[in-house]
């Protein structure tokens, strides 16, 4: 008989975009419980100042940034967070085109996802990033 673990790790994920439809796509692609034992609590920011205020006030484990957001794009914000915070949260960016992956590398994001978001790869990427962060290992940049 197999033993079933009842422990669940809860993580805080900040979704950033100026477009509510993109925020909903991100949330839907990840889900509330993307893997067994992993539960996600979401925070949402539609502007750069909101995102920074939430990161300052709460312990955010992962920030998922819309690379197409305006006026402050997620790629620039990822780079800025990496430069300005001693220990920034794990950062993932969503790009619209494969050609934008070089910008994601420039942003120093931990992972790159592509629109339209695939729920399987998006959820797995987020879980991998969160588990690696919790384990204290820094992930190499990952493209999904």
C-alpha positions as CSV (number, residue, x, y, z in Angstrom):
1,X,0.0,0.0,0.0
2,X,1.3,3.4,-1.0
3,X,1.6,6.2,1.5
4,X,-0.1,9.4,0.5
5,X,1.5,12.7,1.5
6,X,-0.8,15.4,2.7
7,X,1.7,18.2,2.8
8,X,1.1,21.0,0.4
9,X,3.5,23.8,-0.4
10,X,1.9,27.2,-1.0
11,X,3.6,29.7,-3.3
12,X,2.9,33.4,-4.1
13,X,2.9,34.2,-7.8
14,X,2.6,37.8,-9.1
15,X,1.0,38.1,-12.6
16,X,1.9,41.3,-14.4
17,X,0.2,42.7,-17.5
18,X,-1.8,45.8,-18.3
19,X,-4.4,43.6,-20.1
20,X,-6.8,41.7,-17.9
21,X,-7.3,39.1,-20.6
22,X,-3.6,38.2,-20.5
23,X,-3.7,38.0,-16.7
24,X,-6.6,35.5,-17.0
25,X,-4.7,33.5,-19.6
26,X,-1.7,33.3,-17.3
27,X,-3.8,32.3,-14.3
28,X,-5.7,29.7,-16.3
29,X,-2.5,28.2,-17.8
30,X,-1.0,27.7,-14.4
31,X,-4.1,26.9,-12.3
32,X,-4.6,26.9,-8.6
33,X,-2.8,23.6,-8.0
34,X,-0.5,22.9,-11.0
35,X,1.0,19.8,-9.4
36,X,0.4,17.5,-6.5
37,X,1.4,19.2,-3.3
38,X,1.7,22.6,-5.0
39,X,-0.8,25.4,-4.3
40,X,-0.6,28.9,-5.9
41,X,-1.9,32.1,-4.4
42,X,-2.0,34.9,-6.9
43,X,-1.3,38.6,-6.8
44,X,-2.0,40.8,-9.8
45,X,-0.3,44.1,-11.0
46,X,-1.3,46.1,-14.0
47,X,1.5,48.7,-13.6
48,X,5.2,48.7,-12.7
49,X,4.7,50.6,-9.5
50,X,2.0,48.1,-8.3
51,X,4.3,45.2,-9.0
52,X,7.2,46.7,-7.1
53,X,4.9,47.6,-4.2
54,X,3.7,44.0,-4.0
55,X,7.2,42.6,-4.2
56,X,8.3,45.0,-1.4
57,X,5.3,44.2,0.8
58,X,4.9,40.5,0.4
59,X,7.1,37.5,-0.1
60,X,6.6,36.8,-3.8
61,X,8.1,33.5,-5.0
62,X,7.6,34.0,-8.7
63,X,6.8,36.9,-11.0
64,X,5.3,36.1,-14.4
65,X,5.6,39.1,-16.7
66,X,3.9,39.9,-19.9
67,X,6.6,41.0,-22.4
68,X,4.0,42.9,-24.4
69,X,2.7,45.0,-21.4
70,X,2.6,48.7,-21.8
71,X,3.8,51.2,-21.0
72,X,6.4,49.2,-19.0
73,X,7.1,45.9,-20.7
74,X,7.7,42.7,-18.8
75,X,11.2,42.2,-20.3
76,X,12.4,45.6,-19.1
77,X,10.8,45.1,-15.7
78,X,12.5,41.7,-15.4
79,X,15.9,43.3,-16.1
80,X,15.2,46.1,-13.7
81,X,14.1,43.8,-10.9
82,X,17.2,41.7,-11.4
83,X,19.4,44.8,-11.1
84,X,17.6,46.6,-8.3
85,X,16.8,43.8,-5.8
86,X,19.5,42.0,-3.9
87,X,17.4,38.8,-4.0
88,X,14.7,39.2,-6.6
89,X,11.9,36.7,-6.9
90,X,12.2,34.1,-9.6
91,X,11.3,35.8,-12.9
92,X,9.5,34.4,-15.9
93,X,8.5,36.3,-19.0
94,X,5.9,35.6,-21.7
95,X,6.8,36.6,-25.2
96,X,4.7,36.8,-28.3
97,X,7.3,35.7,-30.9
98,X,10.2,33.3,-31.0
99,X,12.3,36.2,-32.3
100,X,11.8,37.9,-28.9
101,X,13.7,35.1,-27.0
102,X,16.9,37.1,-27.3
103,X,15.2,40.0,-25.4
104,X,14.2,37.5,-22.7
105,X,17.8,36.4,-22.4
106,X,18.8,40.1,-22.1
107,X,16.2,40.5,-19.4
108,X,17.9,37.8,-17.3
109,X,14.6,36.1,-16.7
110,X,14.8,32.6,-15.2
111,X,12.3,31.2,-17.8
112,X,10.7,32.2,-21.1
113,X,7.2,31.2,-22.1
114,X,5.4,31.9,-25.4
115,X,1.9,33.0,-26.2
116,X,-0.4,31.3,-26.6
117,X,0.4,29.7,-23.2
118,X,0.2,25.9,-23.2
119,X,-1.3,24.8,-19.8
120,X,0.9,21.7,-19.6
121,X,4.3,23.4,-20.3
122,X,3.3,26.6,-18.4
123,X,2.2,24.7,-15.3
124,X,5.3,22.5,-15.4
125,X,7.7,25.4,-15.9
126,X,6.1,27.3,-13.0
127,X,6.3,24.3,-10.7
128,X,9.9,23.6,-11.6
129,X,10.8,27.2,-10.9
130,X,9.0,27.3,-7.6
131,X,10.4,23.9,-6.4
132,X,13.9,24.9,-7.5
133,X,13.6,28.2,-5.6
134,X,12.3,26.5,-2.5
135,X,15.2,24.0,-2.7
136,X,17.6,26.9,-3.0
137,X,18.9,25.9,-6.4
138,X,19.1,28.6,-9.0
139,X,17.6,27.4,-12.3
140,X,19.4,27.9,-15.6
141,X,17.3,30.0,-18.0
142,X,14.6,27.8,-19.4
143,X,12.5,28.2,-22.5
144,X,9.1,26.5,-22.8
